[in-house]
Amino acid sequence: MADTAEREASRGLNRLRRALEKSRNELDAVAGALRHAEGSDFPAAAFDDAAAHIEALLAFVDEQAERLDDKILHAGGLEPGRVRRTGGT
């Protein structure tokens, strides 16, 4: 990457993505344990809402990472739409 600020932004987005993925896994684990312990009293809708918020944050991080990648490619003289992406940042 060309610039230290861009490199740090990319690293930050990757750290945030990993933290959100871990949060999603932990939420699933807690939901499973509480569902087992509480049975019909388990607040499924609240956990579904929390999971949706995490997914929205993951989508936001992916959008920002793609935007940053496109900006870096453009600064390097490459056309972002012509570069094939292989997944992840």
N, C-alpha and C positions, 0 to 999 in steps of 0.2 A: 504494500500500500504506500501511496505517495506521502502521506502526511501523518505525523504523529497523532494529531487530533482525530483523524479518520480511523487510524488503527485503534486508538483507545475507545472510540465510539463502537467500533465493531466488536472489540473484546467485551465491552460493557453489555452490548446486546446479547452476545453469546452467554455471558454470565447470567443475565436476567432470564434468558430462555431456559437455561439449566435449572435455575431456581424455580421457575414456574412449572417446569416438568416435574420437579421433585415435589412441589406443592400439590400438583394434580395427583401424583402417586400417594402422597400422605393423606390427602382428602379421601381418596378411594379406600385406603386402609382403615381410616377412622370410620367412614360410612359403613364399611363391612362389619366392623366390630360393634358399632352401635346398632346396626340393623339386627344383628344376632342377639344383642343384649336387650334391646327395647321391643323387638317384634313390631306389633302394629302401632306402637307409639313413636316409632322412628319418623323424624321429620323429613321425609324424602324430598318434598318440594324445596325445602331450604337448602339441602345438599345439592340438588339439581341446579338451583340458582347459583350457588357458589362455584360449582363446576363450570357453568356457562360463563361466569365472570373470568375464571382462569383461562378458558378457551379464547375468550375475547382478547385478553391480554397477550396470549400467545400469538394470535393473529396480528395484533398491533406490532409486536416485536418483529414478526416475519415481514410485515409491510415496511417497517423502518429499516430493516436490514437490506431488503431489496432496493429501497430508495437510496440508501447509502452506497450500495454496490453500483447502482446505475450512475450515481454522481461520480464515483471514483473512475468508472469506465469512461464516462464522458470527459472527465478531466485528463485522462490518459489518451484521448483522441479516438476511443473506440465507440461504436454505436451500440448502446445497451440492448436494443431489440435484436441485434444480430449475433449476440453471444449466447450460446447454449448453456443453460443452468443445469447443474447435476444434483440439486437438492442441498438443503442446509445453507449456512453462510460460511 
